[in-house]
C-alpha cells in the first residue's frame, strides 16, 4: 500500500436529526415520589404540579442537525450541560451508551464502517505513555492505524506529522510525567503534549478531526498557538477541524470559520455570522466585549427565557428550508478500512511494553532485591538441613514459607494494569487495538519479571537449605515455584482489573492469601480439617502447590532416625521415611505431576479471569 492511497481529500460532514436518549435511573423513585405527592392534602389545590409525565428515558439531544464544510475550523459552543461534548462523541462515533437516532453523511452519503477512516478524535486529556518519545508515540499509532503501509512510508508519515504540529526540535524528547511509584520523569510541557495528542490523530491524514476542549488547562498564549496550528491544518491539508470549546479568548474566537451553538440539547445556530444572527433576534453584542463571552451569555439567556422553543423552532425551519440544500453529492470512497492483524498488534504492543519496562526499572529491581533478601534470610534460617527425622519438619517449613512468600510478593503487580488503565481505556475507545493483544503483551513482560523473582528467591533458599540434592528434583521444584508466583500474579491482576482500585485490591487479595495459607495443608493436615469447610482445600491452588513440592521432596526419601543428644533412652522417630511424612499430611495419594497439573489449570483460570475483567469491566463510558 503506497502512502498516497491514505491521503484523503477534504469532505463535507452532515448530521441530520440526531437524537440521543439515556435511561432515566431515577424513574421509579420519581414515580414513587409523585404518587406520594398525590396523596397529600395539597394535591387538590395544585394538581398540575403532580401530573407531569415522567419519562423512562432522558433526552440529551433532540433533532440536532447541521453541516461542516471542507477545510473549516468549526467551534461547537454552549454552556455546561448543553450537550456539546455528547454531540462531538456522536459525530466521532465514540458514544458507547444510550440510544442514538439520526444520520451521519459524508458528501451526502451514509458510508457505514468506512466512516471511521475519515475521522480522528483527540480527547480533552493528554493520555500518553510517559516513557515514550514524541517519535515513538506517533509511530505507535502509525504502526497500528496504517496496515499495509511499508515501514519506510510510515516513518515518512510520522516525520511529516511531527513537522506539521511543530515538534521537530522535540522529536526525541520523552513525554514525561509521574511514573508508577511516584517517580517524576521530566519531559514535554502541557502545550507540547497537546500537540503530540493532535499528532496521534493526524497520522492517518483524516478528513475530519474532532477535538474535545483542546485549550483546556493551557495558558492563553499556548492555547492560541494550538488553535493556530489547527487552522493551518485546515488550510494546508484541506481537513475539517471540529472543536468543542467553552469560553475562548477573542483572538481564538476570530479564527473559527463556523460556530454552532447548543442549548439544552437543541441547536439554535450553525453558521459563520453568529453575531448578526443574535442581533436579528434582538441581542446586540456590546463594544469591547469578547464575542465568545457574549455568545455564551446570550445562549444562557435564551435557554432560560420564554422564547427558547420559538428560537429553536425558527432554526429548525431554517435548516429544513435553506441549509439542507447545501448538502454535497460528490463521490466518496465507501470501502471499509483494513484491520490490523491481531498478531501484528501483539508485536507492536510487546515492543512498547518492553521499552517501557526497560526505561522504568524501579519496580523490577525492587522486586528482585526483595527476592534476594528474603531468599538469603530463609536460607540462613534453614541452612544445611539433613535428610533425617529431626530436620523433616524444617524441610516442610521451608517449602510452605517459600510458596506463601511467593503468594504474597505479587502485590507489587497491583499497579501493572491500574497505572495504565486510563491510557488503555483511551486507546481502546479509539479502537487503536484489541484488548487481548494488549493484555498478552503486558503479561508477557510480567511473566519475565515473575520468572526472575520466583527462581532467584526459591533457588537461593533451596540451595542454602540443601533440599533434595538432585538436578531433576531441583528443576521440577523451581518450575512449581514459578507457577505458584505466576498464578498469584494473575489472581492479583484479576482483582485489580475487577475493582479498578489499589486499596480494594489489596484488601481482597490479602483475604485470599490468608485463606490459601490456612487451607494449604501445613498448619492443619487435610484429613483433620472440619467437615463443614474442609472442602475448601480442594479449591485452594496453594494446597496443590504444597502437595506437589512435598512429593518432590519426600517421595521415597529415606530419613535417618536421629536420637536426642545426651539421652540414654531410645526415642522412636515420628517419621521413618518420606512416605510417612506424606501420609501424615494426607497428600500421599497425590502424585507430583497430578498436583502440578492442577496448579497449571489454576494458573490458566486466573490468566483467563484477569483478561475477562480487563476486557469487560471498568470500561471508559461515554
C-alpha positions as CSV (number, residue, x, y, z in Angstrom):
1,X,0.0,0.0,0.0
2,X,1.5,3.3,-1.1
3,X,1.4,6.3,1.2
4,X,-0.6,8.4,-1.2
5,X,-3.5,6.0,-1.0
6,X,-4.2,7.0,2.6
7,X,-4.2,10.7,1.7
8,X,-7.9,11.5,1.9
9,X,-9.3,14.7,0.3
10,X,-11.4,17.0,2.4
11,X,-15.1,16.1,2.8
12,X,-18.3,17.6,3.9
13,X,-19.9,16.2,7.1
14,X,-23.7,16.5,7.5
15,X,-25.7,15.3,10.5
16,X,-29.4,15.1,10.4
17,X,-32.0,14.9,13.2
18,X,-29.5,13.5,15.8
19,X,-31.4,12.4,18.9
20,X,-29.7,10.9,21.9
21,X,-31.5,9.3,24.9
22,X,-30.3,7.7,28.0
23,X,-32.1,5.6,30.7
24,X,-33.7,7.6,33.5
25,X,-32.2,5.8,36.5
26,X,-34.4,7.8,38.9
27,X,-37.6,6.8,37.0
28,X,-39.0,4.5,39.7
29,X,-38.0,6.9,42.5
30,X,-39.7,9.8,40.7
31,X,-42.9,7.8,40.2
32,X,-43.0,6.9,43.8
33,X,-42.4,10.5,44.9
34,X,-45.2,11.6,42.5
35,X,-47.6,9.0,43.9
36,X,-46.9,10.1,47.4
37,X,-47.4,13.8,46.5
38,X,-50.8,13.0,45.0
39,X,-52.0,11.6,48.3
40,X,-51.1,14.7,50.2
41,X,-53.7,17.4,51.1
42,X,-52.3,20.0,48.7
43,X,-52.9,17.8,45.6
44,X,-56.5,19.1,45.1
45,X,-55.3,22.7,45.1
46,X,-52.4,22.2,42.7
47,X,-52.9,19.1,40.6
48,X,-50.8,20.3,37.6
49,X,-47.6,20.1,39.6
50,X,-48.1,16.3,40.1
51,X,-49.5,15.4,36.7
52,X,-46.2,15.9,34.8
53,X,-45.2,12.9,32.7
54,X,-42.1,11.2,34.0
55,X,-40.1,9.7,31.1
56,X,-38.3,6.4,31.3
57,X,-35.6,7.9,29.0
58,X,-34.0,11.3,29.3
59,X,-33.5,13.2,26.0
60,X,-30.0,14.7,25.9
61,X,-30.0,15.8,22.2
62,X,-33.2,16.4,20.2
63,X,-33.3,16.6,16.4
64,X,-30.0,18.3,16.1
65,X,-28.9,19.0,12.5
66,X,-26.0,20.8,10.9
67,X,-23.3,20.7,8.3
68,X,-19.5,21.1,8.3
69,X,-17.8,22.1,5.1
70,X,-14.4,21.0,3.8
71,X,-11.4,22.9,5.2
72,X,-13.3,24.7,8.0
73,X,-12.3,25.3,11.6
74,X,-15.6,24.9,13.5
75,X,-16.5,25.7,17.1
76,X,-19.1,23.8,19.0
77,X,-20.2,26.0,21.8
78,X,-22.8,26.1,24.6
79,X,-22.9,26.3,28.4
80,X,-22.1,23.3,30.6
81,X,-24.7,20.6,30.2
82,X,-25.9,21.8,26.8
83,X,-24.8,18.6,25.0
84,X,-21.8,19.8,23.0
85,X,-19.4,17.0,24.2
86,X,-22.2,14.5,23.7
87,X,-22.7,15.7,20.1
88,X,-18.9,15.6,19.5
89,X,-18.8,12.0,20.7
90,X,-21.7,11.0,18.4
91,X,-20.1,12.7,15.4
92,X,-16.9,10.8,16.1
93,X,-18.8,7.6,16.6
94,X,-17.4,7.1,20.1
95,X,-20.6,7.0,22.1
96,X,-20.9,3.6,23.8
97,X,-24.0,4.2,25.9
98,X,-27.6,5.3,25.3
99,X,-29.8,5.3,22.2
100,X,-28.8,7.3,19.1
101,X,-31.0,8.0,16.1
102,X,-30.4,10.2,13.1
103,X,-27.9,10.2,10.2
104,X,-24.2,11.0,9.6
105,X,-23.5,11.8,6.0
106,X,-20.1,12.1,4.2
107,X,-20.6,14.1,1.0
108,X,-24.4,13.4,1.3
109,X,-24.0,9.6,1.7
110,X,-24.1,7.2,4.6
111,X,-20.8,5.3,4.4
112,X,-21.2,2.7,7.2
113,X,-18.0,1.3,8.6
114,X,-15.9,3.4,6.2
115,X,-16.8,6.5,8.3
116,X,-14.1,5.7,10.7
117,X,-11.3,6.1,8.2
118,X,-12.3,9.7,7.5
119,X,-12.2,10.9,11.1
120,X,-9.9,11.2,14.1
121,X,-10.7,12.1,17.7
122,X,-8.4,13.9,20.2
123,X,-9.5,13.7,23.8
124,X,-9.5,16.6,26.3
125,X,-6.9,14.9,28.5
126,X,-3.4,14.2,27.0
127,X,-3.3,10.5,27.8
128,X,0.2,9.4,26.6
129,X,2.8,6.9,27.7
130,X,5.3,8.8,29.9
131,X,8.4,6.9,28.9
132,X,7.9,7.1,25.1
133,X,9.4,9.8,22.9
134,X,7.4,12.1,20.6
135,X,8.5,10.0,17.6
136,X,7.8,6.7,19.3
137,X,4.3,7.8,20.4
138,X,3.2,8.9,16.9
139,X,5.0,5.9,15.3
140,X,3.0,3.6,17.6
141,X,-0.3,5.0,16.1
142,X,1.1,4.7,12.6
143,X,2.0,1.1,13.1
144,X,-1.5,0.2,14.3
145,X,-3.5,2.6,12.1
146,X,-1.8,2.1,8.8
147,X,-2.0,-1.6,7.9
148,X,-0.3,-2.4,4.6
149,X,1.8,0.7,4.5
150,X,5.6,0.0,4.3
151,X,7.9,0.8,7.2
152,X,9.7,3.5,5.1
153,X,6.4,5.2,4.3
154,X,5.2,5.0,7.9
155,X,8.4,6.8,9.1
156,X,8.0,9.5,6.4
157,X,4.4,10.0,7.5
158,X,5.4,10.3,11.2
159,X,8.2,12.8,10.4
160,X,5.7,14.9,8.4
161,X,3.2,14.9,11.2
162,X,5.8,15.9,13.7
163,X,6.7,18.8,11.4
164,X,3.0,19.7,11.0
165,X,2.4,20.0,14.7
166,X,5.7,22.0,15.3
167,X,7.6,19.4,17.3
168,X,10.6,18.8,15.1
169,X,13.0,20.0,17.8
170,X,11.4,17.8,20.4
171,X,11.3,14.7,18.2
172,X,13.4,12.5,20.6
173,X,12.2,14.0,23.9
174,X,10.2,11.8,26.2
175,X,6.6,12.7,27.0
176,X,7.3,12.7,30.8
177,X,5.1,12.6,33.8
178,X,4.6,10.7,37.0
179,X,5.7,7.0,36.8
180,X,4.3,4.2,39.0
181,X,5.9,4.6,42.4
182,X,5.8,8.4,42.3
183,X,9.0,8.8,40.2
184,X,8.8,12.1,38.2
185,X,10.2,11.9,34.6
186,X,10.9,15.3,33.1
187,X,9.5,15.7,29.6
188,X,7.2,17.9,27.5
189,X,5.2,20.9,28.5
190,X,1.4,20.9,28.6
191,X,1.2,22.6,25.2
192,X,3.7,20.2,23.7
193,X,1.8,17.2,25.0
194,X,-1.4,18.6,23.4
195,X,0.5,18.8,20.1
196,X,1.6,15.1,20.4
197,X,-2.1,14.2,21.0
198,X,-3.1,16.1,17.9
199,X,-0.2,14.4,16.0
200,X,-1.5,10.9,17.0
201,X,-4.8,11.9,15.4
202,X,-3.2,13.2,12.3
203,X,-1.2,10.1,11.5
204,X,-3.9,8.6,9.2
205,X,-4.3,12.0,7.4
206,X,-8.0,12.2,8.3
207,X,-10.5,14.5,6.6
208,X,-12.3,15.2,9.9
209,X,-10.6,15.9,13.2
210,X,-12.7,16.2,16.4
211,X,-11.2,17.8,19.5
212,X,-12.8,17.9,22.9
213,X,-11.8,21.2,24.7
214,X,-8.3,21.4,23.1
215,X,-7.4,24.6,25.0
216,X,-8.5,23.2,28.4
217,X,-5.7,23.5,31.1
218,X,-3.4,25.6,28.8
219,X,-2.4,29.2,29.3
220,X,-3.8,31.8,26.9
221,X,-0.6,32.0,24.8
222,X,-0.2,28.3,24.4
223,X,-4.0,27.9,23.7
224,X,-3.8,30.4,20.9
225,X,-0.7,28.7,19.4
226,X,-2.5,25.3,19.4
227,X,-5.6,26.8,17.7
228,X,-3.4,28.5,15.0
229,X,-1.8,25.1,14.4
230,X,-5.2,23.6,13.8
231,X,-6.2,26.5,11.5
232,X,-3.0,25.8,9.5
233,X,-4.1,22.2,9.1
234,X,-7.4,23.2,7.5
235,X,-5.6,25.4,5.0
236,X,-2.6,23.1,4.1
237,X,-4.3,19.7,4.4
238,X,-7.9,20.6,3.5
239,X,-9.2,18.8,6.6
240,X,-12.2,19.9,8.6
241,X,-11.5,20.5,12.3
242,X,-14.4,20.5,14.8
243,X,-13.7,21.7,18.3
244,X,-15.9,21.7,21.4
245,X,-14.9,24.8,23.3
246,X,-16.3,26.6,26.3
247,X,-15.1,30.1,26.7
248,X,-12.3,31.0,24.2
249,X,-10.5,34.4,24.2
250,X,-11.4,36.8,21.4
251,X,-8.3,36.1,19.3
252,X,-9.2,32.4,19.3
253,X,-12.9,33.0,18.5
254,X,-11.9,35.1,15.4
255,X,-10.1,32.0,14.0
256,X,-13.3,30.0,13.6
257,X,-14.9,29.8,10.2
258,X,-18.1,28.3,11.6
259,X,-19.8,28.4,15.0
260,X,-22.5,26.1,16.3
261,X,-24.4,26.8,19.5
262,X,-26.3,24.2,21.5
263,X,-28.8,25.0,24.3
264,X,-30.4,22.3,26.4
265,X,-29.8,19.7,23.7
266,X,-31.1,21.7,20.8
267,X,-29.4,23.7,18.0
268,X,-30.0,27.4,17.9
269,X,-27.4,28.4,15.3
270,X,-25.0,26.9,12.8
271,X,-23.1,29.3,10.5
272,X,-20.4,32.0,10.1
273,X,-22.4,35.1,11.2
274,X,-23.5,34.3,14.7
275,X,-23.3,38.0,15.9
276,X,-25.6,39.1,13.1
277,X,-28.0,36.2,13.9
278,X,-28.2,37.2,17.6
279,X,-28.7,40.8,16.6
280,X,-31.6,39.8,14.4
281,X,-33.1,38.0,17.4
282,X,-32.7,41.2,19.5
283,X,-29.4,40.6,21.2
284,X,-26.6,43.1,20.3
285,X,-23.0,42.5,21.3
286,X,-21.7,45.5,23.3
287,X,-18.5,47.2,22.2
288,X,-15.2,45.9,23.7
289,X,-16.8,42.7,24.8
290,X,-15.4,39.3,24.0
291,X,-17.7,37.9,21.3
292,X,-17.3,34.4,22.7
293,X,-18.5,35.6,26.1
294,X,-21.4,37.4,24.5
295,X,-22.5,34.3,22.6
296,X,-22.3,32.2,25.7
297,X,-24.2,34.7,27.9
298,X,-26.8,35.2,25.2
299,X,-27.3,31.4,24.8
300,X,-27.8,31.0,28.5
301,X,-30.3,33.9,28.5
302,X,-32.2,32.3,25.6
303,X,-32.3,28.9,27.3
304,X,-33.8,30.5,30.4
305,X,-36.2,32.8,28.6
306,X,-39.7,32.3,27.2
307,X,-38.5,32.4,23.6
308,X,-36.4,29.3,23.8
309,X,-38.7,26.9,22.0
310,X,-39.6,29.6,19.4
311,X,-35.9,30.3,18.6
312,X,-35.2,26.6,18.3
313,X,-38.1,26.1,16.0
314,X,-37.0,29.0,13.8
315,X,-33.6,27.5,13.4
316,X,-35.1,24.1,12.6
317,X,-37.2,25.7,9.8
318,X,-34.0,27.5,8.5
319,X,-32.3,24.1,8.4
320,X,-35.1,22.3,6.6
321,X,-35.8,25.1,4.1
322,X,-32.4,26.5,3.3
323,X,-29.3,24.8,4.7
324,X,-30.3,21.2,3.7
325,X,-29.8,22.3,0.1
326,X,-26.1,22.8,0.8
327,X,-25.5,19.0,1.2
328,X,-22.8,17.9,-1.2
329,X,-23.2,14.9,-3.6
330,X,-19.6,14.5,-4.5
331,X,-18.1,11.0,-5.0
332,X,-16.9,9.3,-1.8
333,X,-15.0,6.1,-1.2
334,X,-17.1,3.8,1.0
335,X,-14.6,0.9,1.1
336,X,-14.3,-0.5,4.7
337,X,-10.9,0.3,6.2
338,X,-8.5,-2.7,6.6
339,X,-8.0,-4.1,10.1
340,X,-4.5,-4.6,11.6
341,X,-3.9,-8.3,12.3
342,X,-4.1,-9.3,16.0
343,X,-0.6,-10.9,15.7
344,X,0.9,-7.6,14.5
345,X,-0.9,-5.7,17.2
346,X,0.7,-8.0,19.7
347,X,4.1,-7.5,18.2
348,X,3.8,-3.7,18.3
349,X,2.4,-3.7,21.8
350,X,5.1,-6.0,23.1
351,X,7.7,-3.7,21.7
352,X,6.2,-0.8,23.5
353,X,5.8,-2.8,26.8
354,X,9.5,-3.9,26.7
355,X,10.6,-0.4,26.0
356,X,8.5,1.0,28.8
357,X,9.8,-1.7,31.2
358,X,13.5,-1.0,30.3
359,X,13.0,2.7,30.9
360,X,11.2,2.3,34.2
361,X,13.1,-0.5,36.1
362,X,12.4,0.7,39.6
363,X,9.7,-1.9,40.2
364,X,11.8,-4.7,38.7
365,X,14.8,-4.0,40.8
366,X,12.7,-3.6,44.0
367,X,11.1,-7.0,43.4
368,X,14.3,-8.7,42.6
369,X,16.1,-7.1,45.5
370,X,13.3,-8.3,47.9
371,X,13.5,-11.8,46.4
372,X,17.3,-12.0,47.0
373,X,17.0,-10.6,50.5
374,X,14.1,-13.0,51.6
375,X,15.9,-15.9,49.9
376,X,19.0,-15.3,51.9
377,X,17.0,-14.8,55.0
378,X,15.1,-18.1,54.6
379,X,18.3,-19.8,53.6
380,X,20.1,-18.6,56.7
381,X,17.3,-19.8,59.0
382,X,17.2,-23.2,57.4
383,X,20.8,-23.7,56.2
384,X,22.3,-27.2,55.7
385,X,19.3,-29.3,56.5
386,X,20.0,-33.1,56.7
387,X,17.8,-35.9,55.4
388,X,16.8,-37.1,58.9
389,X,13.7,-37.2,61.1
390,X,14.9,-34.2,63.1
391,X,15.1,-31.8,60.1
392,X,12.0,-33.2,58.3
393,X,9.7,-30.5,59.9
394,X,12.2,-27.8,58.9
395,X,12.1,-29.0,55.3
396,X,8.3,-28.8,55.4
397,X,8.6,-25.3,56.8
398,X,11.0,-24.2,54.0
399,X,8.5,-25.5,51.4
400,X,5.5,-23.8,53.0
401,X,7.1,-20.5,53.7
402,X,8.5,-20.3,50.2
403,X,5.1,-20.8,48.5
404,X,3.4,-18.4,50.9
405,X,6.2,-15.8,50.3
406,X,5.7,-16.2,46.5
407,X,2.0,-15.9,47.0
408,X,2.4,-12.6,48.8
409,X,5.1,-10.8,46.7
410,X,2.8,-10.4,43.6
411,X,1.0,-7.5,45.4
412,X,3.7,-5.4,43.7
413,X,1.8,-6.1,40.5
414,X,-1.3,-4.2,41.6
415,X,-0.2,-1.1,39.6
416,X,0.6,-3.2,36.4
417,X,-2.7,-2.6,34.8
418,X,-4.1,0.2,37.1
419,X,-1.2,2.6,36.3
420,X,-2.0,2.4,32.6
421,X,-5.8,1.9,32.9
422,X,-6.6,5.4,31.6
423,X,-4.2,5.0,28.7
424,X,-5.6,1.6,27.8
425,X,-9.2,2.8,28.0
426,X,-8.5,5.9,25.8
427,X,-6.7,3.8,23.2
428,X,-9.4,1.1,23.3
429,X,-12.1,3.7,22.9
430,X,-10.3,5.0,19.8
431,X,-10.1,1.4,18.5
432,X,-6.3,1.5,18.1
433,X,-6.0,-2.1,19.1
434,X,-8.0,-5.0,20.6
435,X,-7.8,-5.7,24.3
436,X,-6.4,-9.2,24.0
437,X,-3.0,-8.4,22.3
438,X,-2.6,-5.6,24.8
439,X,-3.2,-8.0,27.7
440,X,-1.0,-10.6,26.2
441,X,1.9,-8.2,25.6
442,X,1.6,-6.8,29.2
443,X,1.6,-10.3,30.9
444,X,4.5,-11.5,28.6
445,X,6.7,-8.8,30.1
446,X,5.3,-9.5,33.6
447,X,5.9,-13.3,33.2
448,X,9.6,-12.5,32.5
449,X,9.8,-10.5,35.8
450,X,7.9,-13.2,37.7
451,X,10.4,-15.8,36.4
452,X,13.4,-13.9,37.7
453,X,11.8,-13.1,41.1
454,X,10.5,-16.7,41.7
455,X,13.6,-18.5,40.6
456,X,16.0,-16.2,42.4
457,X,14.1,-16.4,45.6
458,X,13.4,-20.1,45.5
459,X,16.8,-21.2,44.2
460,X,18.8,-19.3,46.9
461,X,16.7,-20.8,49.7
462,X,16.6,-24.3,48.1
463,X,20.4,-24.4,47.7
464,X,21.2,-23.0,51.1
465,X,18.8,-25.3,52.9
466,X,20.1,-28.2,50.8
467,X,16.8,-29.7,50.0
468,X,16.6,-32.8,47.9
469,X,20.0,-32.6,46.2
470,X,19.4,-33.9,42.6
471,X,19.1,-31.9,39.4
472,X,15.8,-33.4,38.3
473,X,14.2,-32.6,41.7
474,X,15.7,-29.1,41.8
475,X,14.4,-28.1,38.3
476,X,11.0,-29.6,38.9
477,X,10.7,-27.7,42.2
478,X,11.8,-24.5,40.5
479,X,9.1,-25.0,37.9
480,X,6.4,-25.4,40.6
481,X,7.6,-22.3,42.5
482,X,7.5,-20.3,39.3
483,X,3.8,-21.3,38.6
484,X,2.9,-20.5,42.3
485,X,4.1,-16.9,41.8
486,X,2.6,-16.8,38.3
487,X,-0.9,-17.9,39.4
488,X,-0.7,-15.5,42.4
489,X,0.3,-12.7,39.9
490,X,-2.7,-13.4,37.7
491,X,-5.0,-13.5,40.8
492,X,-3.9,-10.0,41.8
493,X,-4.3,-8.8,38.2
494,X,-7.8,-10.3,38.2
495,X,-8.8,-8.4,41.4
496,X,-7.1,-5.2,40.2
497,X,-9.0,-5.3,36.9
498,X,-12.3,-6.1,38.6
499,X,-12.1,-3.4,41.2
500,X,-10.1,-0.7,39.4
501,X,-8.7,0.4,42.8
502,X,-5.5,-0.5,44.6
503,X,-6.8,-0.3,48.1
504,X,-9.8,-2.6,47.4
505,X,-7.5,-5.0,45.5
506,X,-5.1,-5.1,48.5
507,X,-8.0,-5.9,50.9
508,X,-9.4,-8.7,48.8
509,X,-6.0,-10.1,47.8
510,X,-4.8,-10.3,51.4
511,X,-8.0,-12.1,52.3
512,X,-7.5,-14.7,49.6
513,X,-3.9,-15.2,50.7
514,X,-4.8,-15.8,54.3
515,X,-7.4,-18.4,53.3
516,X,-5.0,-20.0,50.9
517,X,-2.3,-20.3,53.6
518,X,-4.8,-21.7,56.2
519,X,-6.1,-24.4,53.9
520,X,-2.8,-25.3,52.2
521,X,-2.4,-28.4,54.4
522,X,0.6,-27.2,56.5
523,X,-1.0,-25.8,59.7
524,X,-3.7,-28.5,59.8
525,X,-3.3,-31.7,57.8
526,X,-6.2,-32.0,55.3
527,X,-7.7,-35.1,57.0
528,X,-8.0,-33.2,60.3
529,X,-9.9,-30.2,58.8
530,X,-13.6,-29.8,59.9
531,X,-16.0,-31.5,57.6
532,X,-18.2,-28.3,57.3
533,X,-15.5,-26.3,55.5
534,X,-12.6,-28.8,55.0
535,X,-13.6,-29.0,51.3
536,X,-12.0,-25.6,50.8
537,X,-8.6,-27.2,50.4
538,X,-9.9,-28.7,47.1
539,X,-10.3,-25.3,45.6
540,X,-7.1,-23.9,47.0
541,X,-4.3,-23.7,44.4
542,X,-1.7,-23.4,47.3
543,X,-2.7,-26.8,48.5
544,X,-1.8,-28.4,45.2
545,X,1.4,-26.5,45.1
546,X,2.3,-27.7,48.6
547,X,1.3,-31.3,47.7
548,X,3.4,-31.3,44.5
549,X,6.5,-29.9,46.3
550,X,6.1,-32.3,49.2
551,X,6.0,-35.1,46.7
552,X,9.2,-33.8,45.1
553,X,11.0,-33.6,48.5
554,X,9.7,-36.6,50.4
555,X,8.6,-39.3,47.9
556,X,10.6,-42.5,48.6
557,X,13.1,-40.5,50.7
558,X,14.9,-42.4,53.4
559,X,15.1,-40.4,56.7
560,X,17.8,-41.1,59.2
561,X,16.5,-41.6,62.8
562,X,18.4,-39.2,65.0
563,X,18.4,-39.6,68.7
564,X,18.5,-36.6,71.2
565,X,22.0,-35.7,72.4
566,X,23.0,-36.8,75.9
567,X,19.9,-39.1,76.2
568,X,20.2,-42.7,77.4
569,X,16.7,-43.5,76.2
570,X,15.9,-44.6,72.7
571,X,13.2,-42.3,71.4
572,X,11.2,-43.6,68.4
573,X,11.2,-41.3,65.4
574,X,8.0,-39.8,64.2
575,X,8.9,-40.4,60.6
576,X,11.0,-43.4,59.3
577,X,10.8,-42.2,55.7
578,X,9.4,-39.5,53.4
579,X,6.3,-41.6,52.5
580,X,5.2,-41.5,56.2
581,X,5.5,-37.7,56.1
582,X,3.2,-37.6,53.0
583,X,0.7,-39.9,54.7
584,X,0.7,-37.8,57.9
585,X,-0.2,-34.7,55.9
586,X,-2.8,-36.5,53.9
587,X,-1.2,-36.0,50.5
588,X,0.2,-39.5,49.9
589,X,-2.4,-40.2,47.2
590,X,-1.4,-37.2,45.2
591,X,1.4,-37.5,42.7
592,X,3.7,-34.6,41.9
593,X,2.6,-34.5,38.3
594,X,-1.1,-34.7,39.1
595,X,-0.8,-31.8,41.7
596,X,1.3,-29.7,39.4
597,X,-1.2,-30.2,36.6
598,X,-3.9,-28.7,38.8
599,X,-1.6,-25.8,39.6
600,X,-1.2,-25.2,35.9
601,X,-5.0,-25.3,35.4
602,X,-5.4,-22.7,38.2
603,X,-2.8,-20.5,36.5
604,X,-4.8,-20.7,33.3
605,X,-8.0,-20.0,35.1
606,X,-6.6,-16.8,36.7
607,X,-5.0,-15.8,33.4
608,X,-8.4,-16.0,31.8
609,X,-10.3,-14.2,34.5
610,X,-7.7,-11.4,34.6
611,X,-8.2,-10.9,30.8
612,X,-12.0,-11.0,31.0
613,X,-12.0,-8.5,33.9
614,X,-9.8,-6.2,31.9
615,X,-11.9,-6.5,28.7
616,X,-15.4,-6.3,30.2
617,X,-15.1,-4.3,33.4
618,X,-14.1,-0.7,34.1
619,X,-14.5,0.5,30.5
620,X,-14.5,4.1,29.5
621,X,-18.2,5.1,29.4
622,X,-19.1,8.0,27.1
